[in-house]
């Protein structure tokens, strides 16, 4: 399986910073030119597009031979991804509308969009923790980098391309790592996981991972953004820029912690993990205006992706189940009725009288369905990319 390792570059001078920024600008402007040619002349295959734009990219955008080739490949990969998403039909109704609008004009790349580098134009020195990278101002050698111990360990088995990324003036390198995937063990039952907004995850063992702290943080950030946007001063804009992506990083870290906890629990008890298939839920659910912010900031897909790739690395099976009536069905007697769900947190079965926490009851139903799906061999695993 493929996962990614991210490290932070520490350029030693302002000249190096300017050279890296100028390289991203030149590569993405070249990519926009190649994208327009690909769209106008319908040249979406790499060899045909490269033959058409290769010399123009080198002459007009001051690119070397290998960077020009990487730019062409980036453009072709972007069109191929758009086409594969359309065929898979996994964009939803709104996504399909965006795809149709996107297909009516060339794909555009931001000037600070990520640029792939291969081993000819990017050299890693893991012992010294430095990189040598090609730029439009010449090759810059011995740029230090730092990263987490896990990322540095993964870089030892790195192969293929690495992406240069700039976020808020800080440069990162993201490398793709191909790690061995252990065989999936035969599970002794399933750990059901009910995903929600109030409680981020509730397991069939009764463990509740509350979203109160995260939701409170998101409301505070939303109120702060509204206040700063009303001021419209330069200092307010600087604060808004500094806050950029802070909320998403905090949410991603919370999901990482929860996903690791779920996988460790399932691995320790020799069970698999059963999740709800919530694809398209935002289109199916109608929320009142005060609830829309919470619904659209609910990162259930990200949590599912984190659980899936961490489980694959541990050899723990993951299945998706139909979420219909999991909150209305009694996990004891299987009686299903909408009045069984008394409140958001309380479940009372009208047939057998069982009283449970509503999310715990739902997670037990998910566990039962996961076991049934696994036994009949109709395993529906999440199709995600590891992060």
C-alpha positions in Angstrom: 0.0 0.0 0.0 1.1 3.6 -0.6 1.3 6.2 2.2 2.9 9.6 2.2 5.6 11.1 4.4 5.8 14.9 4.8 8.9 16.9 5.8 9.5 20.6 6.2 12.2 22.4 4.3 14.4 25.0 6.1 16.0 27.1 3.4 19.1 28.8 4.8 18.7 32.1 2.9 16.1 34.5 1.4 17.6 33.7 -2.0 16.7 30.0 -1.6 13.2 30.9 -0.6 12.7 33.2 -3.6 14.2 30.5 -5.9 11.8 27.8 -4.6 8.8 30.2 -4.9 9.8 31.2 -8.4 10.2 27.6 -9.4 6.6 26.8 -8.3 5.3 29.9 -10.2 7.2 29.0 -13.4 6.1 25.3 -13.3 2.4 26.1 -12.7 2.3 28.8 -15.4 3.8 26.2 -17.7 1.2 23.7 -16.6 -1.6 26.2 -17.4 -0.1 26.7 -20.9 0.1 22.9 -21.4 -3.5 22.5 -20.0 -4.9 25.0 -22.6 -3.1 23.2 -25.4 -4.4 19.8 -24.1 -8.0 21.1 -23.9 -8.0 23.0 -27.2 -6.4 20.3 -29.3 -7.7 17.3 -27.2 -4.3 16.0 -26.4 -4.8 14.3 -23.1 -2.2 11.6 -23.6 1.3 12.2 -22.3 3.3 11.4 -25.4 1.1 13.5 -27.7 1.0 16.5 -25.4 4.7 16.4 -24.7 5.5 16.4 -28.4 3.3 19.5 -28.8 4.5 21.7 -25.9 7.9 20.4 -24.8 10.1 23.0 -26.5 7.7 25.8 -25.7 7.8 25.0 -22.0 11.6 25.1 -22.0 11.9 28.3 -24.0 9.1 30.4 -22.6 9.1 29.3 -18.9 12.9 28.7 -18.4 12.3 25.0 -17.5 14.9 22.3 -17.8 14.2 19.1 -19.7 13.1 17.0 -16.8 11.0 19.7 -15.1 9.2 20.2 -18.5 8.4 16.4 -18.6 7.1 16.5 -15.0 4.8 19.4 -15.9 3.3 17.6 -18.8 2.8 14.5 -16.7 1.0 16.6 -14.0 -1.4 18.0 -16.6 -2.2 14.6 -18.0 -2.7 13.2 -14.5 -5.1 16.0 -13.7 -7.3 15.3 -16.8 -7.1 11.5 -16.1 -8.3 12.0 -12.5 -11.2 14.1 -13.7 -12.2 11.4 -16.2 -11.8 8.6 -13.7 -14.0 10.4 -11.2 -16.7 10.9 -13.8 -16.6 7.2 -14.7 -16.7 6.1 -11.1 -19.7 8.3 -10.4 -18.5 9.1 -6.9 -18.8 12.9 -7.1 -22.5 13.1 -6.1 -25.0 15.5 -7.6 -23.2 18.7 -6.8 -19.9 17.1 -7.7 -21.3 16.1 -11.1 -22.3 19.7 -11.7 -18.9 20.9 -10.9 -17.4 18.3 -13.2 -19.6 19.5 -16.1 -18.5 23.1 -15.5 -14.8 21.9 -15.3 -15.1 20.0 -18.5 -16.2 23.1 -20.4 -12.9 24.9 -19.8 -9.2 24.0 -19.3 -8.0 22.8 -15.9 -6.2 25.7 -14.2 -3.4 25.4 -11.6 -2.7 27.9 -8.8 0.7 29.5 -8.9 1.6 27.8 -5.6 0.2 24.4 -6.5 2.3 21.3 -5.8 4.9 20.4 -8.3 6.3 16.8 -8.6 10.0 16.2 -8.7 11.7 12.9 -9.6 15.2 11.6 -8.6 16.9 13.4 -11.5 15.9 16.9 -10.2 15.6 16.1 -6.4 18.2 14.2 -4.4 17.7 13.1 -0.8 20.6 12.8 1.7 18.9 11.1 4.6 22.0 10.9 6.8 22.6 14.6 6.7 18.8 15.3 6.4 19.3 17.6 3.5 18.0 17.7 -0.1 19.4 19.0 -3.4 16.7 20.4 -5.7 16.5 22.0 -9.1 15.1 25.5 -9.4 14.8 28.0 -12.1 17.8 29.8 -10.5 20.0 26.7 -10.6 20.3 23.7 -8.4 20.3 24.5 -4.7 22.2 22.0 -2.6 22.1 21.1 1.1 18.7 22.4 2.1 18.0 21.1 5.6 14.6 19.4 6.3 12.9 18.2 9.5 10.1 15.8 10.1 8.5 13.5 12.6 10.4 10.3 13.6 7.8 8.2 11.7 8.2 10.3 8.5 12.0 10.1 8.7 11.8 6.3 9.1 9.5 5.9 6.2 11.8 8.0 3.9 14.3 5.1 3.9 12.1 3.1 1.6 11.1 6.1 -0.6 10.8 5.5 -4.3 9.5 7.6 -7.2 8.3 11.2 -7.2 8.1 13.8 -4.4 5.9 16.9 -4.4 7.2 20.4 -3.5 4.4 22.2 -1.7 4.2 25.8 -0.3 1.7 26.6 2.5 1.7 30.1 3.9 5.2 30.8 2.7 6.6 27.5 4.2 7.9 24.8 1.9 7.3 21.0 2.4 8.3 17.9 0.5 5.7 15.1 0.3 7.1 11.7 -0.6 5.1 8.6 -1.6 6.2 5.4 0.3 5.3 1.9 -0.8 5.0 -0.2 2.4 4.3 -3.9 2.6 0.6 -4.7 3.4 0.1 -7.6 5.8 -2.5 -10.2 5.0 -5.9 -9.5 6.4 -6.7 -11.8 9.3 -10.0 -13.6 9.8 -11.9 -11.5 12.3 -13.5 -12.8 15.4 -16.5 -10.5 15.1 -16.6 -6.8 14.3 -16.2 -3.6 16.2 -19.1 -1.4 15.1 -18.5 2.3 14.8 -21.3 4.8 14.7 -20.2 8.2 13.3 -21.9 11.4 14.2 -21.6 15.2 14.8 -22.4 15.3 18.5 -20.3 12.2 19.2 -17.6 11.8 16.6 -17.4 8.0 17.0 -19.2 5.5 19.3 -18.1 1.9 19.4 -20.2 -1.3 19.9 -18.1 -1.7 23.2 -19.9 1.4 24.5 -16.9 3.8 24.2 -18.0 7.3 23.2 -15.6 9.7 21.7 -17.3 13.0 22.1 -17.1 15.8 19.6 -18.0 18.5 22.2 -14.5 19.9 22.4 -14.0 19.9 18.6 -17.5 21.4 17.9 -16.9 24.1 20.5 -13.5 24.9 18.9 -15.2 25.2 15.4 -17.9 27.5 16.7 -15.3 29.7 18.3 -13.3 29.9 15.1 -16.4 30.6 13.1 -17.4 33.5 15.4 -13.8 34.8 15.3 -13.7 34.7 11.5 -17.1 36.6 11.3 -15.8 39.3 13.6 -12.6 39.7 11.7 -14.3 39.8 8.3 -16.6 42.6 9.5 -13.6 44.8 10.5 -11.9 44.7 7.1 -8.7 46.2 8.4 -5.2 45.2 7.4 -4.5 43.7 10.8 -7.7 41.7 10.7 -6.7 40.3 7.3 -3.3 39.3 8.7 -5.0 37.4 11.5 -7.3 35.7 9.1 -4.4 34.6 7.0 -2.6 33.3 10.1 -5.7 31.3 11.0 -5.9 29.8 7.6 -6.2 26.0 7.8 -5.7 26.0 11.5 -9.2 24.5 12.1 -8.7 21.8 9.4 -5.4 20.8 11.0 -7.0 20.5 14.4 -9.8 18.4 13.0 -7.4 16.2 11.1 -5.4 15.6 14.3 -8.5 14.7 16.2 -9.5 12.2 13.5 -6.0 10.7 13.5 -6.2 10.1 17.2 -9.6 8.5 17.1 -8.7 6.3 14.1 -5.6 5.0 15.8 -7.6 4.2 18.9 -10.2 2.3 16.9 -7.6 0.3 15.0 -5.6 -0.6 18.1 -8.8 -1.8 19.9 -9.9 -3.9 16.9 -6.3 -5.4 16.5 -6.0 -6.1 20.2 -9.4 -8.0 20.3 -8.8 -9.8 16.9 -11.9 -8.1 15.3 -12.6 -6.2 12.2 -14.1 -2.7 11.9 -17.5 -2.0 10.5 -18.3 1.5 9.4 -21.5 3.1 7.9 -21.4 3.9 4.2 -22.3 7.6 4.4 -21.5 8.6 0.9 -23.9 11.2 -0.4 -25.4 12.0 3.1 -25.0 15.7 2.7 -27.2 15.6 -0.3 -29.8 13.4 1.4 -30.0 15.4 4.7 -31.9 18.7 4.9 -30.4 20.9 7.7 -31.8 24.1 9.2 -29.6 27.1 8.8 -28.0 27.1 12.3 -27.1 23.4 11.7 -25.5 23.8 8.3 -22.1 24.8 9.5 -21.9 21.7 11.8 -23.1 19.4 9.0 -20.7 20.7 6.4 -17.7 20.7 8.7 -18.4 17.1 9.7 -15.3 15.2 8.5 -16.7 11.7 8.5 -15.0 10.8 5.1 -11.6 11.9 6.5 -12.1 9.8 9.6 -13.2 6.8 7.5 -10.1 7.2 5.3 -7.8 7.4 8.3 -9.4 4.2 9.8 -9.1 2.4 6.5 -5.4 2.9 5.8 -4.4 2.4 9.5 -6.4 -0.8 9.5 -4.7 -2.0 6.3 -1.3 -1.4 7.8 -2.3 -3.5 10.8 -4.0 -6.3 8.8 -7.4 -5.4 10.3 -10.4 -5.9 7.9 -12.7 -2.9 7.3 -16.2 -3.2 5.8 -18.9 -0.7 4.9 -22.5 -1.4 5.8 -25.9 0.1 4.9 -26.7 2.8 7.4 -30.5 2.7 7.0 -32.4 2.3 10.2 -29.3 1.7 12.4 -30.6 4.4 14.7 -34.2 3.1 14.8 -33.5 -0.7 15.1 -33.2 -2.3 18.4 -29.9 -4.2 18.7 -31.4 -6.7 21.2 -34.6 -7.8 19.4 -34.2 -6.2 16.0 -37.5 -4.3 16.2 -37.5 -1.3 14.0 -39.6 1.8 14.5 -39.0 5.5 14.3 -40.4 6.1 17.8 -37.7 3.9 19.3 -35.3 6.9 19.0 -36.7 9.0 21.8 -34.1 11.8 21.8 -30.7 12.4 20.3 -29.0 10.4 23.0 -31.7 8.0 24.3 -33.0 4.8 22.7 -36.0 2.9 24.1 -37.3 -0.2 22.3 -41.1 -0.2 22.0 -41.1 -4.0 21.7 -38.7 -5.4 24.3 -38.1 -2.3 26.5 -34.4 -2.2 26.0 -32.9 1.1 27.1 -29.6 2.2 25.6 -27.6 5.2 24.5 -28.8 5.9 21.0 -25.3 5.9 19.4 -24.2 2.8 21.3 -27.3 1.0 20.0 -26.6 2.1 16.5 -22.9 0.9 16.7 -24.1 -2.5 17.9 -26.4 -2.7 14.8 -23.5 -1.7 12.6 -21.3 -4.5 14.2 -24.1 -7.1 13.5 -24.4 -6.0 9.9 -20.6 -5.9 9.4 -20.4 -9.5 10.6 -23.2 -10.5 8.2 -21.5 -8.8 5.3 -18.2 -10.5 6.0 -19.8 -14.0 6.3 -21.6 -13.8 3.0 -18.4 -12.5 1.3 -19.9 -9.2 0.0 -17.2 -7.1 1.5 -17.4 -3.4 0.6 -14.1 -1.7 1.6 -13.6 2.0 1.5 -11.8 3.2 -1.6 -9.4 5.7 -0.2 -5.8 6.9 -0.4 -3.6 6.8 2.6 -2.4 10.0 4.2 
